[in-house]
Amino acid sequence: MPETFLSARWENLIMANFEVPPSLLRPYLPKGVELDLYDNKALVSLVGFMFKNTSLFSIPIPFLGTFEEINLRFYVKRIEGAIIKRGVVFINETVPYTIVAWLANKLYKEHYIAIPTKNTIQTLNNTNSIHYEWKINNHWYHLEVETAKENDPMLPNSIEEFIFEHYYGYTKISPTKSQEYKVNHPRWLVNQVKNYTIDCDFRSMYGDDFSSLKNQQPHSVIVAQGSDVTVNWKRILF
């Protein structure tokens, strides 16, 4: 069996990060992992990014290999002796293609749905404009940023480092079983955010537990340039 299940390019990643009570996230925790806090704060991220040039087992996916993804995720860690594995748990992931959502749910045991999405990404003068939209309940919602054109390295101990340096995915298979998989990519460059707007029906997208985020100012909004990524085929059940 090949080591790499999925390869793709992730670009123009927007992360709008919101502080929530840790108690809100505990029911979603897979068994065997714990919350990973930033400055003693539990964060969830509304994420928008481009999924490009997708291949499964090195076989390109024609027509369906490039699309927008919108998701809501939070941050966890799994401690194995002296090793700390930092990862994410997804509340929900949204893509525009039903077959992509079905395949991800079947293979990953994740929580994908398929709804219409679109994007506008352009550079004007010294500013990048990144705009993601998704349609739910007959209304188009959006996540939009304007950033500096320059790409900068992440600073140690920064919010960018905390958010982007989580390389494992964890899935709650059942109350007693969890699954771990590994995502591989280099350390990303980031862009300074100048302006942002967020319009999201968190209740319809992610349930009553997250409805209060609609009227909450984010803790931070950050952007990464992205890179090629791979997802390991091997899954660890624990």
Secondary structure as UniProt FT lines:
FT   STRAND          4..20
FT   HELIX           22..25
FT   HELIX           26..28
FT   TURN            31..32
FT   STRAND          34..35
FT   TURN            39..40
FT   STRAND          41..56
FT   TURN            57..58
FT   STRAND          59..60
FT   TURN            62..64
FT   STRAND          67..80
FT   TURN            81..82
FT   STRAND          83..95
FT   HELIX           98..108
FT   STRAND          112..114
FT   STRAND          117..124
FT   TURN            125..126
FT   STRAND          127..136
FT   TURN            137..138
FT   STRAND          139..148
FT   STRAND          152..153
FT   TURN            156..157
FT   HELIX           159..164
FT   STRAND          168..172
FT   STRAND          178..184
FT   STRAND          189..191
FT   STRAND          193..199
FT   HELIX           202..206
FT   HELIX           208..215
FT   STRAND          220..232
FT   STRAND          236..237
//
